[in-house]
Amino acid sequence: MKEFVNKLYCMDNLELLKQLPSNSIDLIYCDILYNTGKKFKDYDDNLGTPQEAVEWYKPRLIEMKRVLKDTGSIWIHCDSNLSHYLKVEMDNIFPIFINEIIWQYPKGIKNSTRKEINNHDTIFRYGKTNCYTHNVLEEPYTKDQLKRFKYEDEYGRFYWDTRRDKDNNKIRVKVYLKKNGTPLGDVWYFNFAQGNERVGYDTQKPIELLKRIILSSSNENDIVADFFMGSGTTIVATKELNRNYIGCDINPKSIEITEKRLKE
């Protein structure tokens, strides 16, 4: 496996996947083609009908399952053009559905008279077994959450004790405020990549989004793979977090941009 690690590959991802050893990768994240039918500056986002798109993805997903470790997980980033089709296909391929993450982003200023403005993507997370790696990440409590913890014990710890039993009677059960915050939910808000982070590649994702995924589902020195590398954000985040990477994209511009970002 060493010969494949910490390298970028400009080739069809299915060809690369077939070369990789089974049970060798700890985390796979792919911001796939959404099949919007649009022709972007950097790539053509058109795989045909939704059924044709899923058929194109199917052998790739099967290979991703093969190379994923039993302790690994796969995150597939898409939007409403394919999400419901992909969910069904991934349910057929991967034994363990872990959860669905909603990435909410600013909706900007747009004119929409026929429907509500789209301002979220969907990320599906699956595993091969129930032994997948999961590191609990926390976020600060909100003001409303903190209001509940209005009592203080002799050690200076805050708690609340207003739980009720099945007959709606109060029972004295102290629930203490954890110092670090509350575990993440499944709706994440991040802005788009901005400022110095922008590298001039269409549909670039923010690095903080990728760091959250990598921290949640891998440990230092693990192998993280992105087979739809695009602007290389996954690879940069992986290196910054002391993991090993495998990056693949069929677009030479993707390789060029990612190599530059790694050097910087």
LUMRO-663092 format. One line per field, with one value per residue: residue number from 1; residue in one letter; x, y, z of N, C-alpha, C in turn. Coordinates in Angstrom, 3 decimals. Layout:
# LUMRO-663092
k	[NUM, ...]
r	[A, ...]
n_east	[X, ...]
n_north	[Y, ...]
n_up	[Z, ...]
ca_east	[X, ...]
ca_north	[Y, ...]
ca_up	[Z, ...]
c_east	[X, ...]
c_north	[Y, ...]
c_up	[Z, ...]
# end
This chain:
# LUMRO-663092
k	[1, 2, 3, 4, 5, 6, 7, 8, 9, 10, 11, 12, 13, 14, 15, 16, 17, 18, 19, 20, 21, 22, 23, 24, 25, 26, 27, 28, 29, 30, 31, 32, 33, 34, 35, 36, 37, 38, 39, 40, 41, 42, 43, 44, 45, 46, 47, 48, 49, 50, 51, 52, 53, 54, 55, 56, 57, 58, 59, 60, 61, 62, 63, 64, 65, 66, 67, 68, 69, 70, 71, 72, 73, 74, 75, 76, 77, 78, 79, 80, 81, 82, 83, 84, 85, 86, 87, 88, 89, 90, 91, 92, 93, 94, 95, 96, 97, 98, 99, 100, 101, 102, 103, 104, 105, 106, 107, 108, 109, 110, 111, 112, 113, 114, 115, 116, 117, 118, 119, 120, 121, 122, 123, 124, 125, 126, 127, 128, 129, 130, 131, 132, 133, 134, 135, 136, 137, 138, 139, 140, 141, 142, 143, 144, 145, 146, 147, 148, 149, 150, 151, 152, 153, 154, 155, 156, 157, 158, 159, 160, 161, 162, 163, 164, 165, 166, 167, 168, 169, 170, 171, 172, 173, 174, 175, 176, 177, 178, 179, 180, 181, 182, 183, 184, 185, 186, 187, 188, 189, 190, 191, 192, 193, 194, 195, 196, 197, 198, 199, 200, 201, 202, 203, 204, 205, 206, 207, 208, 209, 210, 211, 212, 213, 214, 215, 216, 217, 218, 219, 220, 221, 222, 223, 224, 225, 226, 227, 228, 229, 230, 231, 232, 233, 234, 235, 236, 237, 238, 239, 240, 241, 242, 243, 244, 245, 246, 247, 248, 249, 250, 251, 252, 253, 254, 255, 256, 257, 258, 259, 260, 261, 262, 263, 264]
r	[M, K, E, F, V, N, K, L, Y, C, M, D, N, L, E, L, L, K, Q, L, P, S, N, S, I, D, L, I, Y, C, D, I, L, Y, N, T, G, K, K, F, K, D, Y, D, D, N, L, G, T, P, Q, E, A, V, E, W, Y, K, P, R, L, I, E, M, K, R, V, L, K, D, T, G, S, I, W, I, H, C, D, S, N, L, S, H, Y, L, K, V, E, M, D, N, I, F, P, I, F, I, N, E, I, I, W, Q, Y, P, K, G, I, K, N, S, T, R, K, E, I, N, N, H, D, T, I, F, R, Y, G, K, T, N, C, Y, T, H, N, V, L, E, E, P, Y, T, K, D, Q, L, K, R, F, K, Y, E, D, E, Y, G, R, F, Y, W, D, T, R, R, D, K, D, N, N, K, I, R, V, K, V, Y, L, K, K, N, G, T, P, L, G, D, V, W, Y, F, N, F, A, Q, G, N, E, R, V, G, Y, D, T, Q, K, P, I, E, L, L, K, R, I, I, L, S, S, S, N, E, N, D, I, V, A, D, F, F, M, G, S, G, T, T, I, V, A, T, K, E, L, N, R, N, Y, I, G, C, D, I, N, P, K, S, I, E, I, T, E, K, R, L, K, E]
n_east	[0.822, 2.088, 3.203, 1.173, 0.440, 0.178, 0.232, -0.759, -3.121, -3.707, -6.145, -8.731, -10.893, -11.938, -10.123, -7.887, -8.930, -9.277, -6.697, -5.913, -5.234, -7.442, -9.412, -7.863, -8.042, -8.814, -10.634, -12.924, -13.734, -15.827, -16.616, -18.807, -19.719, -22.602, -24.479, -25.900, -26.286, -25.007, -22.356, -19.464, -16.670, -14.433, -15.156, -17.438, -20.612, -22.394, -23.944, -25.886, -29.169, -30.702, -30.746, -28.803, -26.604, -26.371, -25.807, -23.294, -21.919, -22.141, -20.189, -17.944, -18.609, -18.846, -16.179, -15.061, -16.157, -14.822, -12.093, -12.211, -11.533, -12.655, -13.054, -13.478, -15.057, -17.264, -17.890, -20.175, -20.701, -23.292, -26.116, -29.633, -30.165, -29.268, -29.395, -31.476, -31.532, -28.919, -28.878, -30.505, -28.982, -26.577, -27.499, -27.905, -25.325, -23.558, -23.333, -23.875, -25.645, -24.788, -25.230, -26.914, -25.701, -26.425, -25.186, -25.381, -25.339, -24.697, -27.436, -27.246, -27.963, -30.568, -32.949, -35.946, -38.816, -40.333, -39.803, -38.454, -35.190, -32.326, -30.106, -28.449, -26.423, -26.193, -24.684, -23.854, -23.116, -21.540, -20.715, -18.742, -18.911, -20.176, -18.107, -16.930, -14.742, -15.279, -14.953, -15.982, -17.052, -17.401, -19.469, -19.771, -22.085, -25.336, -26.881, -29.519, -29.435, -27.703, -29.200, -30.728, -29.095, -29.060, -28.463, -25.977, -23.454, -21.570, -19.031, -18.774, -19.900, -22.233, -25.700, -28.855, -32.095, -34.684, -36.042, -38.738, -40.889, -42.778, -45.333, -45.379, -44.239, -41.873, -38.495, -35.519, -32.826, -29.651, -28.283, -25.337, -23.482, -21.394, -17.988, -16.908, -18.864, -21.612, -22.307, -21.916, -24.617, -26.569, -26.827, -24.889, -23.360, -21.531, -19.688, -19.031, -15.852, -13.553, -11.885, -8.376, -8.437, -9.668, -9.085, -9.634, -11.144, -13.991, -16.868, -15.520, -14.970, -15.255, -12.413, -12.712, -14.998, -14.146, -12.119, -13.592, -14.965, -12.791, -11.545, -13.595, -13.833, -11.410, -8.012, -4.757, -2.176, -3.736, -5.173, -6.534, -8.749, -9.599, -11.466, -12.585, -11.189, -11.011, -10.544, -8.696, -9.055, -9.674, -7.288, -5.380, -6.417, -6.191, -3.394, -2.659, -3.760, -2.227, -2.557, -2.360, -2.635, -4.560, -5.075, -7.223, -8.069, -9.527, -9.003, -6.399, -5.940, -6.874, -4.943, -2.711, -3.446, -3.814, -1.255, 0.157, -1.107, -0.378, 2.375, 2.456]
n_north	[-1.214, 1.146, 2.235, 3.614, 5.742, 9.176, 10.457, 11.915, 11.259, 11.427, 10.311, 7.995, 7.365, 4.820, 3.061, 3.476, 2.673, -0.081, -0.941, -0.658, -2.151, -4.413, -3.532, -1.315, 1.436, 4.101, 6.225, 7.547, 10.297, 11.882, 14.443, 14.323, 14.240, 16.098, 15.819, 17.930, 18.754, 20.957, 22.770, 23.428, 25.679, 24.177, 21.501, 19.086, 18.631, 16.337, 13.387, 12.104, 10.665, 10.410, 7.658, 6.638, 7.968, 6.842, 4.214, 4.623, 5.348, 3.060, 0.771, 2.075, 2.704, 0.118, -0.741, 1.112, 0.259, -2.191, -1.441, -0.072, -0.081, -2.298, -0.780, 1.651, 4.533, 5.921, 8.954, 10.539, 13.254, 15.193, 16.577, 17.490, 16.587, 13.984, 12.729, 11.104, 8.921, 7.937, 7.289, 5.013, 3.224, 3.117, 2.036, -0.549, -1.421, -0.831, -2.106, -0.685, 2.087, 5.169, 8.017, 11.007, 13.985, 17.414, 20.008, 23.302, 26.346, 29.882, 31.549, 33.699, 36.468, 36.162, 35.995, 34.387, 33.130, 30.927, 28.842, 27.922, 29.112, 27.173, 26.119, 24.152, 21.167, 17.577, 15.038, 11.745, 9.188, 6.134, 2.790, -0.287, -2.070, -2.169, -1.260, 1.123, 3.986, 6.648, 9.771, 11.774, 14.965, 18.266, 21.176, 24.603, 25.361, 26.771, 29.910, 29.481, 26.763, 26.852, 28.205, 26.345, 25.092, 26.026, 25.612, 25.202, 23.156, 22.192, 22.065, 23.870, 23.140, 23.263, 22.387, 20.791, 19.756, 18.889, 16.732, 14.462, 11.757, 8.906, 9.536, 12.201, 13.414, 15.314, 14.290, 13.925, 14.155, 14.835, 16.557, 17.232, 20.018, 19.673, 20.535, 21.058, 21.341, 20.495, 17.431, 17.306, 18.035, 16.922, 18.869, 21.113, 24.254, 26.062, 28.584, 29.279, 28.463, 31.076, 34.253, 34.090, 31.398, 30.591, 29.116, 29.290, 27.249, 25.581, 25.056, 24.688, 23.441, 24.455, 24.419, 23.947, 22.425, 19.973, 19.360, 18.877, 16.516, 14.762, 14.771, 13.682, 11.056, 9.696, 8.937, 10.170, 9.504, 7.746, 6.633, 8.669, 9.018, 10.636, 10.444, 12.082, 14.610, 17.366, 20.662, 19.973, 20.265, 18.327, 16.875, 18.743, 19.402, 16.886, 16.486, 18.627, 17.749, 15.640, 13.131, 10.473, 10.647, 9.916, 11.049, 11.624, 12.579, 13.151, 15.388, 17.377, 19.992, 19.934, 18.353, 19.997, 22.330, 21.230, 20.204, 22.616, 23.802, 22.040, 22.427, 25.008]
n_up	[0.000, 0.480, -1.822, -3.030, -1.460, -0.385, -2.860, -6.011, -8.558, -11.957, -13.586, -14.644, -12.024, -11.505, -12.671, -11.038, -8.542, -8.937, -8.802, -6.184, -2.983, -1.222, 1.671, 2.686, 3.101, 5.273, 5.343, 3.066, 1.144, -1.127, -3.249, -5.423, -8.977, -9.544, -11.457, -12.694, -15.241, -16.164, -17.766, -16.452, -15.982, -15.349, -15.556, -17.002, -15.958, -16.427, -16.638, -17.970, -17.802, -14.485, -13.836, -15.574, -14.563, -11.983, -12.681, -13.741, -11.458, -9.905, -10.268, -9.280, -6.637, -5.640, -5.813, -4.052, -1.665, -1.470, -1.086, 1.258, 4.736, 7.411, 9.628, 8.575, 6.952, 4.467, 2.825, 0.867, -1.121, -2.324, -4.181, -4.473, -7.046, -7.422, -4.961, -3.793, -5.534, -5.270, -2.567, -2.399, -3.989, -2.547, -0.163, -1.038, -1.511, 0.642, 3.918, 6.305, 7.105, 8.282, 8.826, 7.630, 6.527, 6.471, 4.702, 5.176, 3.480, 2.835, 1.275, -0.383, -2.631, -4.594, -7.262, -7.066, -8.186, -8.542, -6.784, -3.521, -2.557, -3.217, -0.718, 0.409, 0.637, 0.454, 2.406, 2.478, 4.798, 5.182, 6.348, 6.462, 8.525, 11.912, 13.363, 12.717, 12.673, 14.869, 16.080, 18.654, 18.118, 19.358, 19.858, 20.956, 23.615, 23.049, 23.954, 24.774, 25.457, 27.620, 29.539, 30.838, 32.703, 35.581, 38.217, 40.799, 42.144, 45.141, 44.165, 42.176, 39.796, 37.166, 36.803, 35.840, 37.027, 36.275, 35.245, 34.412, 35.474, 34.148, 34.964, 34.922, 37.111, 38.962, 39.108, 40.931, 39.279, 38.613, 35.951, 34.528, 33.287, 30.592, 30.058, 27.493, 25.537, 23.344, 21.580, 17.993, 15.752, 12.892, 10.976, 9.407, 9.351, 7.111, 5.481, 1.980, 0.402, 0.837, 0.228, 0.647, 0.521, -1.801, -4.961, -7.586, -8.801, -9.936, -7.844, -5.405, -2.124, 1.362, 3.520, 6.253, 6.463, 5.400, 7.226, 9.523, 8.837, 8.455, 10.985, 12.466, 11.483, 11.274, 12.328, 13.358, 10.997, 9.562, 6.391, 3.968, 1.311, -1.750, -4.522, -6.349, -6.756, -7.441, -6.463, -4.587, -1.835, 0.132, 0.192, 1.051, 3.604, 4.789, 4.878, 6.563, 8.921, 9.683, 8.425, 5.967, 2.391, -0.600, -3.743, -6.517, -9.807, -12.970, -14.347, -15.475, -14.536, -11.938, -10.656, -10.945, -9.476, -6.916, -6.311, -6.173, -3.965, -1.958, -1.824, -0.911]
ca_east	[0.000, 2.951, 3.494, 0.042, 0.105, 0.711, 0.427, -1.911, -3.256, -4.533, -6.640, -10.081, -10.835, -12.229, -8.866, -7.054, -9.560, -9.029, -5.302, -5.682, -5.503, -8.675, -9.336, -6.619, -8.273, -9.559, -11.708, -13.133, -14.663, -15.914, -17.563, -18.989, -20.472, -23.995, -25.322, -26.795, -26.428, -24.292, -20.960, -18.669, -15.392, -13.417, -15.614, -18.785, -21.385, -23.510, -23.779, -27.084, -30.325, -30.317, -30.486, -27.498, -25.583, -26.205, -25.110, -21.887, -21.340, -22.242, -18.926, -17.019, -19.014, -18.499, -14.733, -14.793, -16.454, -13.760, -10.826, -12.433, -11.327, -13.838, -13.191, -13.541, -16.354, -17.257, -18.758, -20.482, -21.255, -24.105, -27.260, -30.931, -30.247, -29.014, -29.305, -32.419, -31.102, -27.689, -29.187, -30.989, -27.868, -25.619, -28.124, -27.716, -23.906, -22.909, -24.191, -24.181, -25.927, -24.453, -26.126, -27.009, -25.321, -26.854, -24.308, -26.116, -24.463, -25.478, -28.222, -26.899, -29.051, -31.029, -34.367, -36.588, -40.266, -41.005, -39.557, -37.510, -33.794, -31.517, -28.888, -27.832, -26.011, -26.358, -23.511, -24.194, -22.005, -21.765, -19.615, -18.817, -19.299, -20.511, -16.865, -16.343, -14.132, -16.047, -14.467, -17.035, -16.686, -18.364, -19.583, -20.174, -23.514, -26.019, -27.399, -30.744, -29.058, -27.068, -30.214, -31.257, -28.165, -29.131, -28.075, -24.539, -23.171, -20.489, -17.764, -18.822, -20.390, -23.618, -26.537, -30.310, -32.695, -36.124, -36.596, -39.992, -41.116, -43.871, -46.547, -45.125, -43.753, -40.457, -37.558, -34.269, -31.685, -28.776, -27.629, -24.284, -22.999, -20.046, -17.176, -16.504, -19.982, -22.533, -21.915, -22.439, -25.805, -26.377, -26.936, -23.661, -23.345, -20.240, -19.703, -18.212, -14.446, -13.491, -10.613, -7.140, -8.696, -10.128, -7.995, -10.076, -11.679, -15.441, -17.501, -14.573, -15.576, -14.446, -11.502, -13.198, -15.947, -13.365, -11.425, -14.556, -15.191, -11.565, -11.373, -14.660, -13.831, -10.069, -7.002, -3.465, -1.482, -4.675, -5.169, -7.753, -8.760, -10.606, -11.394, -13.114, -10.379, -11.348, -9.575, -7.699, -9.278, -9.554, -5.872, -4.721, -6.889, -5.621, -1.990, -2.583, -4.187, -1.272, -2.985, -1.841, -3.667, -4.565, -5.933, -7.403, -9.002, -9.217, -8.706, -5.022, -5.946, -7.048, -3.638, -1.845, -3.860, -3.574, 0.196, 0.537, -1.605, 0.430, 3.680, 2.266]
ca_north	[0.000, 2.319, 2.830, 4.428, 6.770, 10.537, 10.725, 12.374, 10.476, 12.017, 9.151, 7.575, 6.835, 3.390, 2.371, 3.523, 1.859, -1.495, -1.249, -0.530, -3.375, -4.467, -3.207, -0.556, 2.867, 4.389, 7.196, 8.026, 11.416, 12.245, 15.453, 13.717, 14.994, 16.160, 15.581, 19.075, 19.038, 22.189, 22.686, 24.395, 26.033, 23.162, 20.144, 18.927, 17.935, 15.707, 11.941, 11.563, 10.591, 9.946, 6.214, 6.443, 8.454, 5.848, 3.073, 5.018, 5.337, 1.750, 0.025, 2.846, 2.508, -1.257, -0.761, 1.877, -0.644, -3.204, -0.902, 0.518, -0.968, -2.587, 0.310, 2.898, 5.045, 6.647, 10.121, 10.928, 14.614, 15.384, 17.448, 16.876, 16.007, 12.542, 12.216, 10.010, 7.765, 7.417, 6.690, 3.648, 2.409, 2.904, 1.088, -1.886, -1.785, -0.722, -2.696, 0.178, 3.507, 5.833, 9.170, 11.953, 15.325, 18.525, 21.189, 24.512, 27.455, 31.109, 31.502, 34.824, 37.311, 35.621, 36.156, 33.095, 33.321, 29.647, 27.920, 28.416, 29.089, 26.060, 26.508, 23.070, 19.930, 16.371, 14.162, 10.446, 8.498, 4.700, 1.953, -1.712, -2.762, -1.263, -0.906, 2.284, 5.015, 7.872, 10.622, 12.727, 16.376, 19.068, 22.597, 25.337, 25.447, 28.020, 30.611, 28.808, 25.520, 27.173, 28.677, 25.208, 24.706, 27.194, 25.246, 25.006, 22.349, 22.686, 22.056, 24.870, 22.545, 23.642, 21.258, 20.981, 18.560, 19.000, 15.588, 13.950, 10.339, 8.621, 10.169, 13.650, 13.910, 15.686, 13.387, 14.653, 13.566, 15.945, 16.458, 18.236, 20.702, 19.294, 21.731, 21.317, 21.656, 19.418, 16.745, 17.884, 17.510, 16.518, 20.025, 21.898, 25.513, 26.608, 29.438, 28.784, 28.855, 32.514, 34.961, 33.419, 29.967, 30.357, 28.763, 29.419, 25.993, 25.576, 24.283, 24.401, 23.330, 25.079, 23.466, 23.606, 21.318, 18.740, 19.059, 18.278, 15.133, 13.987, 14.616, 12.822, 9.678, 9.117, 9.293, 10.514, 8.479, 6.986, 6.931, 9.328, 9.036, 11.419, 10.005, 13.185, 15.535, 18.764, 21.696, 19.414, 20.661, 17.134, 16.497, 19.758, 19.211, 15.626, 16.703, 19.514, 17.005, 14.540, 11.871, 10.180, 10.905, 9.449, 11.954, 11.238, 13.334, 12.972, 16.720, 17.806, 21.232, 19.549, 17.916, 21.180, 23.183, 20.532, 20.187, 23.950, 24.019, 21.231, 23.075, 26.248]
ca_up	[0.000, 0.591, -3.124, -3.470, -0.466, -0.506, -4.279, -6.765, -9.778, -13.012, -14.323, -14.304, -10.660, -11.490, -12.969, -9.831, -7.501, -9.206, -8.474, -4.751, -2.206, -0.440, 3.107, 2.857, 3.272, 6.507, 5.118, 1.703, 0.946, -2.539, -3.702, -6.735, -9.976, -9.106, -12.632, -12.884, -16.666, -16.476, -18.201, -15.707, -16.596, -15.071, -15.860, -17.545, -14.939, -17.128, -16.760, -18.598, -16.918, -13.142, -13.858, -16.220, -13.627, -10.920, -13.289, -13.857, -10.112, -9.240, -10.149, -8.455, -5.245, -5.280, -5.577, -2.820, -0.547, -1.388, -0.574, 2.575, 5.884, 8.221, 10.592, 7.822, 6.505, 3.206, 2.799, -0.513, -1.110, -3.526, -3.937, -4.726, -8.381, -7.376, -3.594, -3.514, -6.324, -4.671, -1.266, -2.656, -4.474, -1.462, 0.761, -1.600, -1.554, 1.954, 4.953, 7.439, 6.915, 9.544, 8.911, 6.525, 6.952, 5.636, 4.722, 4.843, 3.114, 2.620, 0.043, -1.238, -3.117, -5.867, -7.557, -7.274, -8.126, -8.769, -5.669, -2.521, -3.001, -2.712, 0.002, 1.157, -0.008, 1.264, 2.498, 3.047, 5.460, 5.299, 6.787, 6.116, 9.753, 13.008, 14.064, 12.054, 13.521, 15.091, 17.155, 18.997, 18.040, 20.101, 19.565, 22.158, 23.919, 22.730, 25.132, 25.203, 26.122, 28.897, 30.489, 31.580, 33.767, 36.472, 39.572, 40.981, 43.325, 46.018, 43.436, 41.114, 38.553, 36.890, 36.426, 35.931, 37.618, 36.061, 34.530, 34.946, 35.224, 33.222, 35.484, 34.861, 38.392, 38.952, 39.762, 41.122, 38.577, 38.216, 34.646, 34.625, 32.088, 30.187, 29.823, 26.112, 24.666, 23.017, 20.337, 16.756, 15.121, 11.504, 10.097, 9.588, 8.606, 6.720, 4.299, 0.885, 0.444, 0.635, 0.369, 0.231, 0.344, -3.164, -5.875, -8.960, -9.317, -9.723, -6.769, -4.323, -0.802, 2.425, 4.163, 7.581, 6.288, 5.238, 8.472, 10.452, 8.416, 8.682, 12.430, 12.970, 10.990, 11.108, 13.328, 12.768, 10.211, 8.742, 4.961, 3.506, -0.154, -2.464, -5.917, -7.158, -5.962, -7.724, -6.080, -3.676, -0.443, 0.985, 0.304, 1.884, 4.978, 5.268, 5.213, 7.725, 10.111, 9.901, 7.834, 4.639, 1.395, -1.984, -4.491, -7.917, -10.633, -14.387, -14.877, -15.169, -13.762, -10.542, -10.161, -10.900, -8.359, -5.648, -6.075, -5.747, -2.604, -1.034, -1.660, -0.128]
c_east	[0.858, 3.182, 2.368, -0.172, 0.857, 1.121, -0.884, -1.935, -4.197, -4.988, -8.090, -10.044, -11.148, -10.969, -7.962, -7.630, -9.266, -7.602, -5.041, -5.997, -6.835, -8.404, -8.097, -6.821, -9.184, -10.758, -11.735, -14.122, -14.645, -17.013, -17.808, -19.601, -21.951, -24.975, -26.365, -27.099, -25.673, -22.865, -20.194, -17.360, -14.393, -13.862, -17.051, -19.584, -22.624, -23.200, -24.993, -28.272, -29.867, -29.988, -29.139, -26.369, -25.314, -25.495, -23.626, -21.203, -21.247, -20.931, -17.895, -17.337, -18.676, -17.005, -14.364, -15.105, -15.328, -12.503, -10.979, -12.186, -12.638, -14.100, -13.368, -14.964, -16.171, -18.286, -18.941, -21.279, -21.998, -25.192, -28.534, -31.076, -30.099, -29.178, -30.228, -32.076, -29.868, -27.948, -29.648, -29.836, -26.871, -26.186, -27.931, -26.274, -23.271, -23.837, -24.684, -24.409, -25.709, -25.321, -26.054, -26.712, -25.870, -25.847, -25.133, -25.119, -25.308, -26.213, -27.943, -28.122, -29.442, -32.521, -34.964, -38.089, -41.032, -40.813, -38.627, -36.076, -33.070, -30.312, -28.409, -27.414, -26.238, -25.072, -23.941, -22.943, -22.385, -20.519, -19.791, -19.263, -19.679, -19.282, -16.184, -15.793, -15.056, -15.493, -15.516, -16.474, -17.787, -18.358, -20.080, -21.684, -24.073, -26.506, -28.654, -30.440, -28.486, -28.076, -30.724, -30.397, -28.048, -28.759, -26.573, -24.304, -21.978, -19.135, -17.737, -19.281, -21.875, -24.417, -28.001, -30.931, -34.214, -36.676, -37.880, -40.135, -42.337, -45.201, -46.421, -44.763, -42.275, -39.633, -36.203, -33.112, -30.828, -28.114, -26.624, -23.897, -21.589, -19.266, -17.035, -17.651, -20.842, -22.110, -22.597, -23.756, -25.525, -26.679, -25.751, -23.733, -21.896, -20.454, -18.941, -16.742, -14.326, -12.050, -9.429, -7.326, -9.099, -8.953, -8.430, -10.547, -13.161, -15.856, -16.527, -15.293, -14.665, -13.619, -11.992, -14.235, -15.200, -12.620, -12.360, -14.800, -13.981, -11.340, -12.403, -14.414, -12.460, -9.171, -5.684, -2.824, -2.422, -4.552, -6.538, -7.683, -9.900, -10.450, -12.076, -12.483, -10.693, -10.238, -8.554, -7.893, -9.151, -8.092, -5.123, -5.117, -6.295, -4.172, -1.842, -2.928, -3.367, -1.847, -2.277, -2.973, -3.445, -5.547, -6.009, -8.402, -8.568, -8.805, -7.281, -4.962, -6.097, -5.717, -2.711, -2.170, -3.541, -2.091, 0.681, 0.103, -0.785, 1.791, 3.575, 1.930]
c_north	[1.267, 3.013, 3.728, 5.695, 8.076, 10.862, 11.191, 11.651, 11.179, 10.875, 8.902, 6.914, 5.341, 2.571, 2.344, 2.619, 0.375, -1.911, -1.273, -1.833, -3.286, -4.085, -2.384, 0.918, 3.113, 5.303, 7.587, 9.177, 11.757, 13.280, 15.150, 14.696, 14.940, 15.851, 16.685, 19.343, 20.280, 21.893, 23.799, 24.669, 24.884, 21.725, 20.183, 18.054, 17.298, 14.231, 11.285, 11.610, 10.188, 8.456, 5.904, 6.891, 7.427, 4.604, 3.368, 4.963, 3.940, 0.985, 0.755, 2.686, 1.100, -1.371, 0.013, 1.037, -1.664, -2.662, -0.304, -0.510, -1.231, -1.496, 1.664, 3.355, 5.813, 7.761, 10.537, 12.231, 14.851, 16.423, 16.758, 16.298, 14.486, 11.922, 11.019, 8.756, 7.109, 6.743, 5.241, 2.741, 2.117, 1.987, -0.347, -2.365, -1.833, -1.233, -1.715, 1.613, 4.198, 7.071, 10.021, 13.344, 16.343, 19.658, 22.379, 25.634, 28.700, 31.066, 32.678, 35.627, 36.824, 35.928, 34.786, 33.264, 32.012, 28.645, 28.583, 28.245, 27.891, 26.598, 25.392, 21.940, 18.780, 15.559, 12.875, 9.797, 7.035, 3.994, 0.522, -2.551, -1.709, -0.829, 0.314, 3.298, 6.216, 8.596, 11.698, 14.148, 17.196, 20.511, 23.318, 25.319, 26.789, 28.664, 29.934, 27.505, 25.798, 27.627, 27.548, 24.868, 25.860, 26.886, 24.974, 24.197, 22.906, 22.718, 23.062, 24.334, 22.876, 22.431, 21.685, 19.681, 18.551, 17.867, 15.108, 12.467, 10.158, 9.227, 11.688, 14.240, 14.243, 14.637, 14.076, 13.872, 14.711, 15.649, 17.586, 18.792, 20.226, 20.540, 22.073, 21.698, 20.444, 18.744, 17.357, 17.232, 17.188, 17.630, 20.943, 23.159, 25.942, 27.520, 28.742, 29.124, 30.324, 33.013, 34.198, 31.924, 29.644, 30.123, 28.809, 28.135, 25.926, 24.641, 23.873, 24.399, 23.946, 24.048, 23.065, 22.490, 19.994, 18.370, 18.415, 16.813, 14.262, 13.755, 13.656, 11.352, 9.070, 9.576, 9.606, 9.277, 7.547, 7.410, 7.473, 9.428, 9.894, 11.096, 10.974, 14.462, 17.009, 19.723, 21.213, 19.751, 19.479, 16.793, 17.468, 19.581, 17.946, 15.809, 17.575, 18.777, 15.736, 13.164, 11.676, 10.305, 10.118, 10.345, 11.556, 12.161, 13.184, 14.282, 17.144, 19.090, 20.944, 19.132, 19.120, 22.057, 22.528, 20.462, 21.544, 24.219, 23.222, 21.865, 24.317, 25.954]
c_up	[0.000, -0.743, -3.631, -2.631, -0.709, -1.945, -4.895, -8.105, -10.743, -13.921, -13.950, -12.920, -10.581, -11.769, -11.738, -8.746, -7.693, -8.872, -6.967, -4.025, -1.465, 1.013, 3.447, 3.205, 4.468, 6.284, 3.646, 1.743, -0.535, -2.749, -5.173, -7.746, -9.601, -10.229, -12.808, -14.351, -17.100, -16.958, -17.489, -16.443, -16.478, -15.381, -16.367, -16.579, -15.566, -17.334, -17.404, -17.665, -15.511, -13.100, -14.502, -15.308, -12.538, -11.459, -13.454, -12.489, -9.517, -9.163, -9.292, -6.973, -4.768, -4.986, -4.310, -1.585, -0.367, -0.731, 0.819, 3.677, 6.616, 9.247, 9.902, 7.553, 5.212, 3.279, 1.336, -0.489, -2.422, -3.257, -4.424, -6.130, -8.356, -5.992, -3.342, -4.321, -5.689, -3.329, -1.448, -3.085, -3.362, -0.390, 0.277, -1.496, -0.167, 3.049, 6.011, 6.981, 8.249, 9.741, 7.650, 7.085, 5.959, 5.799, 4.253, 4.573, 2.854, 1.291, -0.875, -1.640, -4.506, -6.027, -7.858, -7.095, -8.231, -7.637, -4.664, -3.038, -2.388, -1.947, 0.938, 0.209, 0.975, 1.241, 3.190, 3.636, 5.697, 5.826, 6.314, 7.310, 10.788, 13.804, 13.445, 13.073, 13.643, 16.300, 17.423, 18.960, 18.704, 19.635, 20.813, 22.354, 23.441, 24.024, 25.668, 25.927, 27.504, 29.949, 31.368, 32.798, 34.768, 37.912, 39.625, 42.245, 44.089, 45.329, 42.282, 39.774, 38.373, 36.398, 36.381, 36.404, 37.459, 35.204, 35.207, 34.612, 34.331, 33.665, 35.557, 36.222, 38.300, 39.685, 39.815, 40.509, 38.076, 36.872, 34.565, 33.258, 31.782, 29.795, 28.347, 25.183, 24.420, 21.709, 19.117, 16.340, 13.667, 10.501, 10.399, 8.742, 8.369, 5.525, 3.180, 1.136, 0.055, 0.664, -0.168, 0.011, -1.090, -4.106, -7.335, -9.599, -8.965, -8.591, -5.666, -2.981, 0.270, 3.176, 5.553, 7.527, 6.195, 6.511, 9.485, 10.111, 8.746, 10.170, 13.013, 12.653, 10.771, 12.244, 12.633, 12.144, 9.450, 7.276, 4.551, 1.985, -0.681, -3.944, -6.879, -6.602, -6.203, -7.352, -5.057, -2.214, 0.511, 1.237, 1.211, 3.348, 5.586, 5.697, 6.456, 9.023, 10.335, 9.538, 6.499, 3.619, 0.106, -2.718, -5.947, -8.592, -12.085, -15.047, -14.509, -14.348, -12.273, -9.922, -9.972, -9.690, -7.024, -5.319, -5.586, -4.307, -1.587, -0.785, -0.781, 1.324]
# end
